[in-house]
Amino acid sequence: MSASFSWDEPEGLATRGTLIVLAGRGEHGGVYERFGRRLAFDAYRVRALGDASADPSLLDEAAKLLADESLPGPKVLVGSDTGALYAAHLAAEQTAGVDALILAGLPTAPWTSGSWEEEVEARTACPTHRSRLTHDPEFRRGALDIIPDLPEPRLDEVRVPVLALHGKDDAVSPVENAFRAYEGHPTVRTVTFHNGRHDVLNDALHRTAAATVVLFLERLRLSADLPTIAEGDLA
């Protein structure tokens, strides 16, 4: 079984909730270290699992984390790429403990890169993350070209709030196709990142993506209806 990566809140702070991350094709949980550390700094615990399309047992591991009473709620499933499909699947199955979903870069159709340079270009515009993927021996290059047997999102069966994040320049999963999958589902709130690529949580705008996630989590802590806690235009 793939390792679970953990990031906890700073000592002395009360935990505000738990995020369970399901990685995408080719990734392992450690790929989300930067995201995990940033959310942990805001007192959220983060547990990151690997690619469930390569290791289906990770779905059982996610269910165990959701049922773990030592991890404080609200508990939010975060999925990137195929991880988004698996996260939605767990929520549609009414898996105990899911309070909300965050779906990033939902895949909608096959994609072929042809080379590592094309793949990393499609994944992220962030030079730091590109370097990490290029030199990470545990990361599987070419995995985006593999089309596993994936579950349908079944968003009509999801009963919890959903935050959908997508890069406007996502070549792997064009934003128009992804957002079409979200149409007609009132529980879904969508956010588009200008110039964003496929790995939106680890892209050049990763700080903005993390801030968007924190705002969603803070609203969720107040109510599943996501009451507004801040208004106005940012100068």
C-alpha positions as CSV (number, residue, x, y, z in Angstrom):
1,M,0.0,0.0,0.0
2,S,1.2,3.5,-0.8
3,A,2.4,5.6,2.1
4,S,0.2,8.3,3.6
5,F,1.8,11.7,4.1
6,S,0.7,13.8,7.1
7,W,0.9,17.5,8.0
8,D,-0.5,18.7,11.3
9,E,-1.4,22.0,12.9
10,P,1.3,24.0,14.8
11,E,1.7,23.1,18.4
12,G,-0.7,25.1,20.6
13,L,-3.4,25.7,18.0
14,A,-6.8,24.0,18.0
15,T,-7.3,21.9,14.9
16,R,-10.0,23.3,12.6
17,G,-10.7,20.2,10.5
18,T,-9.1,17.4,8.4
19,L,-8.4,17.2,4.7
20,I,-7.8,13.8,3.0
21,V,-6.1,14.2,-0.4
22,L,-6.4,11.6,-3.2
23,A,-3.6,12.3,-5.7
24,G,-3.9,12.0,-9.5
25,R,-2.3,9.8,-12.1
26,G,1.4,9.2,-11.5
27,E,1.4,11.1,-8.2
28,H,2.0,10.1,-4.6
29,G,0.9,11.9,-1.5
30,G,4.2,13.6,-1.0
31,V,3.6,15.6,-4.2
32,Y,1.2,17.7,-2.1
33,E,3.7,18.7,0.6
34,R,3.5,22.4,-0.2
35,F,-0.3,22.3,-0.1
36,G,-0.3,20.2,3.1
37,R,2.1,22.5,4.9
38,R,0.2,25.6,3.9
39,L,-3.2,24.2,5.1
40,A,-1.6,22.8,8.3
41,F,-0.2,26.3,9.1
42,D,-3.9,27.4,9.2
43,A,-4.6,24.6,11.7
44,Y,-6.0,22.0,9.3
45,R,-4.7,18.5,9.4
46,V,-3.8,17.0,6.0
47,R,-3.5,13.4,5.1
48,A,-2.4,12.7,1.5
49,L,-2.7,9.4,-0.3
50,G,-1.5,8.3,-3.6
51,D,-3.0,7.4,-7.0
52,A,-6.1,5.2,-6.5
53,S,-6.2,4.4,-10.2
54,A,-2.9,2.5,-9.7
55,D,-3.8,1.2,-6.2
56,P,-7.5,0.9,-5.5
57,S,-6.8,-0.1,-1.9
58,L,-6.3,3.6,-1.2
59,L,-10.0,4.1,-1.3
60,D,-10.3,1.8,1.7
61,E,-7.6,3.8,3.4
62,A,-9.5,7.0,2.7
63,A,-12.6,5.5,4.2
64,K,-10.6,4.5,7.3
65,L,-9.3,8.1,7.7
66,L,-12.8,9.4,7.4
67,A,-14.0,7.1,10.1
68,D,-11.0,7.8,12.4
69,E,-12.5,9.7,15.4
70,S,-9.0,11.0,16.3
71,L,-9.1,13.2,13.3
72,P,-11.3,16.3,13.9
73,G,-14.1,17.4,11.6
74,P,-15.2,18.8,9.3
75,K,-13.6,16.1,7.1
76,V,-13.1,17.1,3.5
77,L,-12.1,14.9,0.7
78,V,-9.7,16.6,-1.8
79,G,-9.1,15.0,-5.2
80,S,-6.9,16.1,-8.0
81,D,-7.2,14.7,-11.6
82,T,-8.5,11.1,-11.3
83,G,-8.4,11.6,-7.5
84,A,-11.3,14.0,-8.0
85,L,-13.4,11.3,-9.6
86,Y,-12.6,8.9,-6.8
87,A,-13.4,11.5,-4.1
88,A,-16.8,12.2,-5.8
89,H,-17.4,8.4,-6.0
90,L,-16.8,8.0,-2.2
91,A,-19.2,10.9,-1.5
92,A,-21.8,9.5,-3.9
93,E,-21.6,6.2,-2.0
94,Q,-22.5,8.1,1.1
95,T,-19.2,7.0,2.7
96,A,-19.4,7.9,6.4
97,G,-17.6,11.0,7.5
98,V,-17.5,13.1,4.3
99,D,-18.5,16.6,5.1
100,A,-17.5,18.3,1.8
101,L,-15.5,17.7,-1.4
102,I,-12.8,19.8,-3.2
103,L,-12.3,18.6,-6.8
104,A,-9.3,20.0,-8.7
105,G,-8.7,19.4,-12.4
106,L,-11.6,16.9,-12.9
107,P,-10.6,14.8,-16.0
108,T,-13.2,14.5,-18.8
109,A,-11.5,12.8,-21.8
110,P,-8.3,11.0,-22.9
111,W,-5.2,13.0,-23.4
112,T,-1.8,12.1,-24.9
113,S,1.4,14.0,-24.3
114,G,3.9,12.3,-26.5
115,S,6.9,13.5,-24.3
116,W,7.8,14.4,-20.8
117,E,8.3,18.0,-21.8
118,E,4.7,18.2,-23.1
119,E,3.4,16.5,-20.0
120,V,5.1,18.7,-17.4
121,E,4.1,21.8,-19.5
122,A,0.5,20.7,-19.3
123,R,0.7,19.9,-15.6
124,T,2.0,23.1,-14.2
125,A,3.6,26.5,-15.0
126,C,5.3,26.6,-11.6
127,P,9.1,26.2,-12.0
128,T,9.4,24.8,-8.5
129,H,6.8,22.1,-9.0
130,R,8.2,21.3,-12.4
131,S,11.6,20.7,-10.9
132,R,10.1,18.6,-8.1
133,L,8.3,16.3,-10.6
134,T,11.3,16.1,-12.9
135,H,13.6,14.9,-10.1
136,D,11.1,12.8,-8.1
137,P,12.0,9.1,-8.4
138,E,8.5,8.1,-7.1
139,F,6.6,10.1,-9.6
140,R,5.5,8.1,-12.6
141,R,6.0,10.0,-15.9
142,G,3.5,9.3,-18.7
143,A,0.7,8.3,-16.3
144,L,-1.6,11.0,-17.8
145,D,-1.6,9.0,-21.0
146,I,-3.1,6.0,-19.2
147,I,-6.9,5.8,-19.2
148,P,-7.8,3.6,-16.3
149,D,-11.3,2.2,-15.6
150,L,-12.7,5.3,-13.8
151,P,-15.9,5.8,-11.9
152,E,-18.5,8.4,-13.0
153,P,-18.6,11.5,-10.8
154,R,-22.3,10.8,-9.9
155,L,-22.6,14.3,-8.6
156,D,-26.4,14.0,-8.5
157,E,-25.9,11.6,-5.6
158,V,-23.5,13.8,-3.6
159,R,-25.2,15.4,-0.7
160,V,-22.4,17.6,0.6
161,P,-21.0,21.0,-0.5
162,V,-18.5,20.8,-3.4
163,L,-15.8,23.2,-4.4
164,A,-14.5,22.7,-7.9
165,L,-11.2,24.2,-8.9
166,H,-9.9,24.3,-12.5
167,G,-7.2,26.0,-14.5
168,K,-8.5,28.1,-17.4
169,D,-5.6,26.9,-19.6
170,D,-5.9,23.2,-18.6
171,A,-5.0,21.3,-21.8
172,V,-5.5,17.9,-20.1
173,S,-9.1,18.5,-19.1
174,P,-10.5,21.6,-20.9
175,V,-12.4,23.8,-18.5
176,E,-15.5,24.0,-20.6
177,N,-15.8,20.2,-20.5
178,A,-15.1,20.0,-16.8
179,F,-17.6,22.6,-15.9
180,R,-20.2,21.0,-18.1
181,A,-20.0,18.0,-15.8
182,Y,-20.9,20.3,-12.9
183,E,-23.9,22.0,-14.5
184,G,-27.2,21.4,-12.8
185,H,-25.7,20.5,-9.5
186,P,-26.5,23.2,-6.9
187,T,-24.1,21.8,-4.3
188,V,-21.1,22.7,-6.6
189,R,-19.3,26.0,-6.5
190,T,-16.8,26.5,-9.3
191,V,-13.6,28.6,-9.3
192,T,-11.5,29.2,-12.4
193,F,-7.8,30.2,-12.2
194,H,-6.6,32.4,-15.1
195,N,-3.6,30.9,-16.8
196,G,-4.0,27.9,-14.7
197,R,-2.8,24.4,-15.8
198,H,-4.0,20.9,-14.9
199,D,-2.3,20.5,-11.5
200,V,-4.1,23.5,-10.1
201,L,-3.2,22.9,-6.4
202,N,0.5,22.8,-7.4
203,D,0.4,25.4,-10.2
204,A,1.9,28.9,-10.3
205,L,-1.2,30.2,-8.5
206,H,-0.9,27.6,-5.7
207,R,-1.1,30.3,-3.0
208,T,-4.4,31.6,-4.4
209,A,-5.7,28.1,-4.7
210,A,-4.8,27.4,-1.1
211,A,-6.4,30.6,0.0
212,T,-9.6,29.7,-1.9
213,V,-9.6,26.4,-0.1
214,V,-9.2,28.0,3.3
215,L,-12.1,30.4,2.7
216,F,-14.3,27.4,1.6
217,L,-13.2,25.5,4.8
218,E,-13.9,28.5,7.1
219,R,-17.4,28.8,5.6
220,L,-18.0,25.1,5.9
221,R,-17.1,25.3,9.6
222,L,-19.9,27.7,10.2
223,S,-22.5,25.7,8.2
224,A,-22.9,23.3,5.3
225,D,-24.9,26.1,3.7
226,L,-21.6,28.0,3.3
227,P,-22.6,31.4,4.7
228,T,-20.8,34.4,3.3
229,I,-18.1,35.6,5.7
230,A,-16.4,38.3,3.5
231,E,-17.7,40.6,0.8
232,G,-16.4,43.4,-1.4
233,D,-13.9,43.9,-4.2
234,L,-10.2,43.4,-3.7
235,A,-8.3,46.5,-4.8
